[in-house]
Amino acid sequence: MSGRWSITRLLTTIAISVAAWLAIAMLCMMIGSTGHFGWPAPQIWIDRQTPVLMASLIGAALAGAGVAYQAVLRNPLADPYLLSASSGAALMAYLWRLPFASGFLVSGMAAAMGQQGFAFIGALLSVAIVFALAGARGRLEPLTLLLVGVIMNSVNGSLFLLVDALHKNLPAGAGPMTFLIGAIQTNTSFAQLLAATVLCAVGTLVLLLISGELNAAVLSDDEAIALGVRVQRLRWIALIVASLMTAAVVAISGPIGFIGLICPHLARLVVGRDARILIPASMAIGAMLLAIADALSRTLLGVGAVQTELPVGVLTGLLGGPFFLLLLFQERRQR
């Protein structure tokens, strides 16, 4: 399906993506937690809509952010999880749950936006620290960037567990380990979902508006400037928007790994490298992939004597780890 860009091709890509997502979403809603597959009763159908829609939103946002990170960093291994944006957002979102932080905010949308704001600060701060440390010698080496990102993930995870150990009286919600690993939180409030959806919609619109310039971002700075692209401005806009989208969904799910790494690469195999087409295609694949992963995570341990649900972050980690190693091996061979 790769080829030259046109508005017809863009609309066709979006139409096919939406149709494919609807089909996958319907199938996921037909899978029960005990492994039973079939058309559910109306009330069960309604109950299953929430996790499927949440997984789709989260997957789409992380995949879109992954396209932006990979483009402006010229690094095919970049993604929100590996750059520590996800873990930084999760840490600050968890801090927001402490009474001294959330107590200043009223309930409802203001509280939800407060959580999103905390998560955004955490994501942006973590990425900034990674850039500062990885670029200390004046250039951002891809492997150095990822190594520092992994270290920052470890630091954020340790701080997360330290906060939980020091303050056990957090408001009701998912357990700390579930949130740290990443899961579809079915107890998320409507205000939190609405806030995340609005922020992701705004972020997606901005990415689509700058998608033509993102094509030039993969070139050298001199080549991009010669094409009329203000490289530094573009880089900051893309990084801020990608961090905002990451924070918006991590605040309600925790850091679900590797979606932002896998989906852009899968989308490139289907639609090519043009960011104007790649962004919607990648987001659609992200929505479908995480919806499928969540359905499987609810089913795999739902039969037999165990009768429990696996956090979806465990499944994406098992899938994304080998995929990352494969990309890393290919990157080293090309050097």
MARMIMI-81737 format. One record per residue (C-alpha): x, z, y negated; residue in three letters; residue number from 1. Coordinates in nm, 2 decimals. Each point is the difference from the previous one (the first is absolute). Layout:
<nodes>
<<X,Z,Y>,"Ala",NUM>;
...
</nodes>
This chain:
<nodes>
<<0.00,0.00,0.00>,"Met",1>;
<<0.31,0.01,-0.23>,"Ser",2>;
<<0.02,-0.26,-0.28>,"Gly",3>;
<<-0.03,-0.05,-0.37>,"Arg",4>;
<<-0.21,0.24,-0.21>,"Trp",5>;
<<-0.34,-0.10,-0.13>,"Ser",6>;
<<-0.31,0.18,-0.10>,"Ile",7>;
<<-0.18,-0.15,0.30>,"Thr",8>;
<<0.27,0.13,0.23>,"Arg",9>;
<<-0.03,0.35,-0.16>,"Leu",10>;
<<-0.37,0.01,0.04>,"Leu",11>;
<<0.02,-0.13,0.35>,"Thr",12>;
<<0.26,0.27,0.09>,"Thr",13>;
<<-0.22,0.27,-0.15>,"Ile",14>;
<<-0.31,-0.13,0.18>,"Ala",15>;
<<0.17,-0.01,0.34>,"Ile",16>;
<<0.16,0.34,-0.06>,"Ser",17>;
<<-0.34,0.16,-0.09>,"Val",18>;
<<-0.17,-0.16,0.31>,"Ala",19>;
<<0.28,0.12,0.23>,"Ala",20>;
<<-0.01,0.35,-0.15>,"Trp",21>;
<<-0.38,0.02,0.05>,"Leu",22>;
<<0.04,-0.11,0.36>,"Ala",23>;
<<0.27,0.26,0.07>,"Ile",24>;
<<-0.19,0.27,-0.19>,"Ala",25>;
<<-0.31,-0.06,0.21>,"Met",26>;
<<0.20,0.02,0.32>,"Leu",27>;
<<0.16,0.32,-0.11>,"Cys",28>;
<<-0.33,0.16,-0.08>,"Met",29>;
<<-0.12,-0.08,0.36>,"Met",30>;
<<0.29,0.20,0.15>,"Ile",31>;
<<-0.09,0.36,0.07>,"Gly",32>;
<<0.24,0.30,0.02>,"Ser",33>;
<<-0.05,0.02,0.38>,"Thr",34>;
<<0.09,-0.36,0.05>,"Gly",35>;
<<-0.35,-0.12,0.03>,"His",36>;
<<-0.05,-0.35,-0.15>,"Phe",37>;
<<-0.34,-0.12,-0.11>,"Gly",38>;
<<-0.26,-0.01,-0.28>,"Trp",39>;
<<-0.05,0.36,-0.12>,"Pro",40>;
<<-0.31,0.18,-0.11>,"Ala",41>;
<<-0.08,-0.04,-0.38>,"Pro",42>;
<<0.13,0.35,-0.09>,"Gln",43>;
<<0.32,-0.04,0.20>,"Ile",44>;
<<0.05,-0.35,-0.16>,"Trp",45>;
<<-0.02,0.16,-0.34>,"Ile",46>;
<<0.24,0.28,0.10>,"Asp",47>;
<<0.26,-0.26,0.12>,"Arg",48>;
<<-0.02,-0.20,-0.32>,"Gln",49>;
<<0.20,0.26,-0.20>,"Thr",50>;
<<0.32,0.00,0.20>,"Pro",51>;
<<0.00,-0.37,0.04>,"Val",52>;
<<-0.05,-0.06,-0.37>,"Leu",53>;
<<0.26,0.27,-0.09>,"Met",54>;
<<0.25,-0.15,0.24>,"Ala",55>;
<<-0.06,-0.35,-0.14>,"Ser",56>;
<<0.05,0.13,-0.36>,"Leu",57>;
<<0.32,0.18,0.09>,"Ile",58>;
<<0.15,-0.28,0.20>,"Gly",59>;
<<-0.08,-0.26,-0.27>,"Ala",60>;
<<0.16,0.21,-0.27>,"Ala",61>;
<<0.32,0.08,0.19>,"Leu",62>;
<<0.04,-0.37,0.10>,"Ala",63>;
<<-0.05,-0.12,-0.36>,"Gly",64>;
<<0.25,0.26,-0.12>,"Ala",65>;
<<0.24,-0.12,0.27>,"Gly",66>;
<<-0.01,-0.36,-0.13>,"Val",67>;
<<0.08,0.12,-0.35>,"Ala",68>;
<<0.29,0.23,0.11>,"Tyr",69>;
<<0.16,-0.28,0.21>,"Gln",70>;
<<-0.03,-0.26,-0.27>,"Ala",71>;
<<0.14,0.19,-0.30>,"Val",72>;
<<0.27,0.18,0.21>,"Leu",73>;
<<0.09,-0.33,0.18>,"Arg",74>;
<<0.00,0.21,0.32>,"Asn",75>;
<<-0.20,-0.10,0.30>,"Pro",76>;
<<0.03,0.35,0.14>,"Leu",77>;
<<-0.16,0.18,-0.29>,"Ala",78>;
<<-0.33,0.17,0.03>,"Asp",79>;
<<-0.18,0.31,-0.15>,"Pro",80>;
<<0.09,0.21,0.30>,"Tyr",81>;
<<0.37,-0.08,0.03>,"Leu",82>;
<<0.05,0.03,-0.38>,"Leu",83>;
<<-0.14,0.35,0.01>,"Ser",84>;
<<-0.29,-0.08,-0.23>,"Ala",85>;
<<-0.25,0.10,0.27>,"Ser",86>;
<<0.17,0.34,0.08>,"Ser",87>;
<<0.04,0.08,-0.37>,"Gly",88>;
<<-0.37,-0.08,-0.06>,"Ala",89>;
<<-0.10,0.21,0.30>,"Ala",90>;
<<0.21,0.30,-0.12>,"Leu",91>;
<<-0.15,0.00,-0.35>,"Met",92>;
<<-0.36,-0.06,0.14>,"Ala",93>;
<<0.05,0.30,0.22>,"Tyr",94>;
<<0.13,0.21,-0.29>,"Leu",95>;
<<-0.31,-0.10,-0.19>,"Trp",96>;
<<-0.21,0.19,0.26>,"Arg",97>;
<<0.16,0.33,-0.10>,"Leu",98>;
<<-0.24,0.22,-0.21>,"Pro",99>;
<<0.24,0.02,-0.30>,"Phe",100>;
<<0.01,-0.38,-0.02>,"Ala",101>;
<<-0.36,-0.11,0.09>,"Ser",102>;
<<-0.16,0.30,-0.18>,"Gly",103>;
<<0.06,-0.16,-0.34>,"Phe",104>;
<<-0.23,-0.29,0.09>,"Leu",105>;
<<-0.37,-0.02,0.03>,"Val",106>;
<<-0.15,-0.13,0.33>,"Ser",107>;
<<-0.10,-0.35,0.07>,"Gly",108>;
<<0.16,-0.31,-0.15>,"Met",109>;
<<0.23,0.20,-0.23>,"Ala",110>;
<<0.14,0.20,0.30>,"Ala",111>;
<<0.05,-0.32,0.20>,"Ala",112>;
<<0.18,-0.17,-0.29>,"Met",113>;
<<0.22,0.31,-0.04>,"Gly",114>;
<<0.10,-0.04,0.36>,"Gln",115>;
<<0.07,-0.37,-0.04>,"Gln",116>;
<<0.21,0.08,-0.31>,"Gly",117>;
<<0.21,0.26,0.18>,"Phe",118>;
<<0.05,-0.25,0.29>,"Ala",119>;
<<0.10,-0.27,-0.25>,"Phe",120>;
<<0.26,0.22,-0.16>,"Ile",121>;
<<0.14,0.09,0.34>,"Gly",122>;
<<0.03,-0.36,0.11>,"Ala",123>;
<<0.16,-0.12,-0.32>,"Leu",124>;
<<0.24,0.29,-0.02>,"Leu",125>;
<<0.11,-0.05,0.36>,"Ser",126>;
<<0.06,-0.37,-0.05>,"Val",127>;
<<0.19,0.06,-0.32>,"Ala",128>;
<<0.23,0.25,0.17>,"Ile",129>;
<<0.06,-0.25,0.29>,"Val",130>;
<<0.09,-0.27,-0.25>,"Phe",131>;
<<0.22,0.23,-0.20>,"Ala",132>;
<<0.20,0.11,0.30>,"Leu",133>;
<<0.01,-0.34,0.18>,"Ala",134>;
<<0.10,-0.18,-0.32>,"Gly",135>;
<<0.27,0.25,-0.12>,"Ala",136>;
<<0.26,-0.28,0.04>,"Arg",137>;
<<-0.19,-0.25,-0.21>,"Gly",138>;
<<-0.17,-0.20,0.27>,"Arg",139>;
<<-0.28,0.07,0.25>,"Leu",140>;
<<0.12,-0.08,0.35>,"Glu",141>;
<<-0.30,-0.05,0.23>,"Pro",142>;
<<0.13,0.22,0.28>,"Leu",143>;
<<0.13,0.27,-0.24>,"Thr",144>;
<<-0.35,0.01,-0.16>,"Leu",145>;
<<-0.17,0.05,0.33>,"Leu",146>;
<<0.25,0.27,0.11>,"Leu",147>;
<<-0.06,0.20,-0.32>,"Val",148>;
<<-0.37,-0.05,0.05>,"Gly",149>;
<<0.02,0.14,0.35>,"Val",150>;
<<0.19,0.30,-0.14>,"Ile",151>;
<<-0.26,0.05,-0.27>,"Met",152>;
<<-0.28,-0.02,0.26>,"Asn",153>;
<<0.17,0.29,0.18>,"Ser",154>;
<<0.03,0.20,-0.32>,"Val",155>;
<<-0.36,-0.05,-0.09>,"Asn",156>;
<<-0.12,0.09,0.35>,"Gly",157>;
<<0.21,0.32,0.00>,"Ser",158>;
<<-0.14,0.09,-0.34>,"Leu",159>;
<<-0.35,-0.07,0.13>,"Phe",160>;
<<0.04,0.24,0.29>,"Leu",161>;
<<0.16,0.26,-0.22>,"Leu",162>;
<<-0.30,0.00,-0.24>,"Val",163>;
<<-0.23,0.03,0.30>,"Asp",164>;
<<0.20,0.29,0.14>,"Ala",165>;
<<0.00,0.19,-0.34>,"Leu",166>;
<<-0.37,-0.06,-0.07>,"His",167>;
<<-0.23,0.02,0.30>,"Lys",168>;
<<-0.32,0.04,-0.20>,"Asn",169>;
<<-0.05,-0.36,-0.09>,"Leu",170>;
<<-0.36,-0.13,-0.05>,"Pro",171>;
<<-0.17,-0.14,0.31>,"Ala",172>;
<<0.12,-0.33,0.11>,"Gly",173>;
<<0.20,-0.17,0.27>,"Ala",174>;
<<0.29,0.19,0.15>,"Gly",175>;
<<0.34,-0.04,-0.16>,"Pro",176>;
<<0.16,-0.18,0.29>,"Met",177>;
<<-0.29,-0.25,0.01>,"Thr",178>;
<<0.04,-0.07,-0.37>,"Phe",179>;
<<0.38,-0.02,0.03>,"Leu",180>;
<<-0.02,-0.26,0.28>,"Ile",181>;
<<-0.29,-0.19,-0.16>,"Gly",182>;
<<-0.35,-0.03,0.13>,"Ala",183>;
<<-0.35,-0.13,-0.11>,"Ile",184>;
<<-0.15,0.32,-0.14>,"Gln",185>;
<<-0.37,-0.01,0.07>,"Thr",186>;
<<-0.07,0.30,-0.23>,"Asn",187>;
<<0.11,-0.19,-0.31>,"Thr",188>;
<<-0.25,0.04,-0.28>,"Ser",189>;
<<-0.18,-0.29,-0.16>,"Phe",190>;
<<0.18,0.07,-0.33>,"Ala",191>;
<<0.34,-0.03,0.17>,"Gln",192>;
<<-0.10,-0.33,0.17>,"Leu",193>;
<<-0.14,-0.14,-0.33>,"Leu",194>;
<<0.31,0.09,-0.19>,"Ala",195>;
<<0.23,-0.15,0.26>,"Ala",196>;
<<-0.21,-0.32,0.02>,"Thr",197>;
<<0.00,-0.05,-0.38>,"Val",198>;
<<0.37,0.05,-0.03>,"Leu",199>;
<<0.07,-0.24,0.29>,"Cys",200>;
<<-0.23,-0.26,-0.15>,"Ala",201>;
<<0.17,0.02,-0.34>,"Val",202>;
<<0.34,-0.01,0.17>,"Gly",203>;
<<-0.10,-0.30,0.21>,"Thr",204>;
<<-0.12,-0.19,-0.31>,"Leu",205>;
<<0.33,0.07,-0.18>,"Val",206>;
<<0.20,-0.12,0.30>,"Leu",207>;
<<-0.21,-0.32,0.02>,"Leu",208>;
<<0.06,-0.06,-0.38>,"Leu",209>;
<<0.38,0.03,0.04>,"Ile",210>;
<<0.02,-0.17,0.34>,"Ser",211>;
<<0.13,-0.32,-0.15>,"Gly",212>;
<<0.29,0.19,-0.15>,"Glu",213>;
<<0.06,0.18,0.32>,"Leu",214>;
<<0.09,-0.33,0.16>,"Asn",215>;
<<0.29,-0.03,-0.25>,"Ala",216>;
<<0.10,0.36,0.05>,"Ala",217>;
<<0.15,-0.09,0.34>,"Val",218>;
<<0.26,-0.22,-0.19>,"Leu",219>;
<<0.30,0.14,-0.18>,"Ser",220>;
<<-0.06,0.15,-0.34>,"Asp",221>;
<<0.16,-0.29,-0.17>,"Asp",222>;
<<-0.22,-0.25,0.18>,"Glu",223>;
<<-0.31,0.20,-0.07>,"Ala",224>;
<<0.08,0.03,-0.37>,"Ile",225>;
<<0.06,-0.37,-0.02>,"Ala",226>;
<<-0.35,-0.05,0.13>,"Leu",227>;
<<-0.14,0.22,-0.28>,"Gly",228>;
<<-0.05,0.32,0.20>,"Val",229>;
<<0.08,0.33,-0.17>,"Arg",230>;
<<0.16,0.15,0.30>,"Val",231>;
<<0.03,0.37,-0.10>,"Gln",232>;
<<-0.35,0.01,-0.13>,"Arg",233>;
<<-0.13,-0.16,0.32>,"Leu",234>;
<<0.20,0.24,0.22>,"Arg",235>;
<<-0.14,0.30,-0.18>,"Trp",236>;
<<-0.36,-0.12,0.01>,"Ile",237>;
<<0.02,-0.08,0.37>,"Ala",238>;
<<0.17,0.33,0.09>,"Leu",239>;
<<-0.25,0.20,-0.20>,"Ile",240>;
<<-0.30,-0.18,0.14>,"Val",241>;
<<0.13,0.02,0.36>,"Ala",242>;
<<0.06,0.37,-0.04>,"Ser",243>;
<<-0.34,0.05,-0.15>,"Leu",244>;
<<-0.17,-0.18,0.29>,"Met",245>;
<<0.21,0.20,0.25>,"Thr",246>;
<<-0.08,0.33,-0.17>,"Ala",247>;
<<-0.37,-0.08,-0.02>,"Ala",248>;
<<-0.04,-0.03,0.38>,"Val",249>;
<<0.27,0.24,0.11>,"Val",250>;
<<-0.18,0.27,-0.20>,"Ala",251>;
<<-0.29,-0.03,0.25>,"Ile",252>;
<<0.18,-0.08,0.32>,"Ser",253>;
<<0.36,0.12,-0.01>,"Gly",254>;
<<0.30,-0.23,0.05>,"Pro",255>;
<<-0.10,-0.27,0.26>,"Ile",256>;
<<0.31,-0.18,0.08>,"Gly",257>;
<<0.11,-0.37,0.03>,"Phe",258>;
<<-0.33,-0.17,-0.09>,"Ile",259>;
<<0.17,-0.12,-0.32>,"Gly",260>;
<<0.30,-0.13,0.20>,"Leu",261>;
<<-0.18,-0.17,0.28>,"Ile",262>;
<<-0.29,-0.18,-0.17>,"Cys",263>;
<<0.19,-0.20,-0.26>,"Pro",264>;
<<0.22,-0.14,0.27>,"His",265>;
<<-0.30,-0.09,0.22>,"Leu",266>;
<<-0.17,-0.16,-0.30>,"Ala",267>;
<<0.30,-0.21,-0.08>,"Arg",268>;
<<-0.01,-0.15,0.35>,"Leu",269>;
<<-0.36,-0.11,-0.07>,"Val",270>;
<<-0.02,-0.10,-0.36>,"Val",271>;
<<0.36,-0.03,-0.12>,"Gly",272>;
<<0.19,0.17,-0.27>,"Arg",273>;
<<-0.21,-0.08,-0.31>,"Asp",274>;
<<-0.09,0.34,-0.14>,"Ala",275>;
<<-0.32,-0.14,-0.15>,"Arg",276>;
<<-0.13,-0.05,0.36>,"Ile",277>;
<<0.22,0.26,0.17>,"Leu",278>;
<<-0.15,0.30,-0.18>,"Ile",279>;
<<-0.37,-0.05,0.11>,"Pro",280>;
<<0.11,-0.11,0.35>,"Ala",281>;
<<0.23,0.29,0.04>,"Ser",282>;
<<-0.26,0.25,-0.12>,"Met",283>;
<<-0.26,-0.15,0.24>,"Ala",284>;
<<0.24,0.04,0.29>,"Ile",285>;
<<0.08,0.36,-0.11>,"Gly",286>;
<<-0.37,0.08,-0.01>,"Ala",287>;
<<-0.06,-0.14,0.35>,"Met",288>;
<<0.32,0.14,0.15>,"Leu",289>;
<<-0.07,0.36,-0.11>,"Leu",290>;
<<-0.37,-0.02,0.09>,"Ala",291>;
<<0.11,-0.11,0.35>,"Ile",292>;
<<0.27,0.27,0.02>,"Ala",293>;
<<-0.25,0.27,-0.11>,"Asp",294>;
<<-0.26,-0.11,0.26>,"Ala",295>;
<<0.27,0.01,0.27>,"Leu",296>;
<<0.13,0.34,-0.12>,"Ser",297>;
<<-0.36,0.14,0.02>,"Arg",298>;
<<-0.03,-0.14,0.35>,"Thr",299>;
<<0.33,0.04,0.19>,"Leu",300>;
<<-0.02,0.38,0.04>,"Leu",301>;
<<-0.38,0.02,0.00>,"Gly",302>;
<<-0.04,-0.04,0.37>,"Val",303>;
<<0.09,0.23,0.29>,"Gly",304>;
<<0.08,0.36,-0.05>,"Ala",305>;
<<0.18,-0.03,-0.33>,"Val",306>;
<<-0.29,-0.09,-0.22>,"Gln",307>;
<<0.18,-0.02,-0.33>,"Thr",308>;
<<0.08,-0.26,-0.27>,"Glu",309>;
<<0.34,-0.12,-0.08>,"Leu",310>;
<<0.10,-0.03,-0.37>,"Pro",311>;
<<0.03,-0.37,-0.08>,"Val",312>;
<<0.34,0.06,-0.16>,"Gly",313>;
<<0.14,0.07,0.35>,"Val",314>;
<<-0.12,-0.34,0.12>,"Leu",315>;
<<0.13,-0.19,-0.30>,"Thr",316>;
<<0.33,0.17,0.04>,"Gly",317>;
<<0.03,-0.10,0.36>,"Leu",318>;
<<-0.09,-0.36,-0.10>,"Leu",319>;
<<0.21,-0.01,-0.32>,"Gly",320>;
<<0.32,0.15,0.13>,"Gly",321>;
<<0.09,-0.28,0.24>,"Pro",322>;
<<-0.12,-0.26,-0.26>,"Phe",323>;
<<0.23,0.16,-0.26>,"Phe",324>;
<<0.30,0.00,0.24>,"Leu",325>;
<<-0.07,-0.37,0.08>,"Leu",326>;
<<0.00,-0.09,-0.37>,"Leu",327>;
<<0.31,0.21,-0.06>,"Leu",328>;
<<0.18,-0.18,0.28>,"Phe",329>;
<<-0.10,-0.34,-0.15>,"Gln",330>;
<<0.12,0.11,-0.34>,"Glu",331>;
<<0.34,0.10,0.13>,"Arg",332>;
<<0.04,-0.33,0.19>,"Arg",333>;
<<-0.07,-0.19,-0.32>,"Gln",334>;
<<0.28,0.17,-0.19>,"Arg",335>;
</nodes>
